């Protein structure tokens, strides 16, 4: 069963409460999304580390309920 945008956003915000999250459904099928995530938690971290934080927030759903996620991350000031 595909994931809804609101579920993806909720999981990310649960792990990164200060996050600004924008999610777009790329194919209209609930399986292919693009997400932009801004969080102070990303400050001083490499892009790979930032992405790992987001993937960890999604609790292993990438490749299963969530087929594909194009991810853009960036730190923001508190």
Buried (B, 14 or more C-beta within 10 A) or exposed (E): EEBEBEBBBEBBBEBBEEBEBEBEBEEEEBBBBBBBBBBEBBEEBEEEEBBEBBBEBBEEBBEEBBBEBEBBBEBBEE
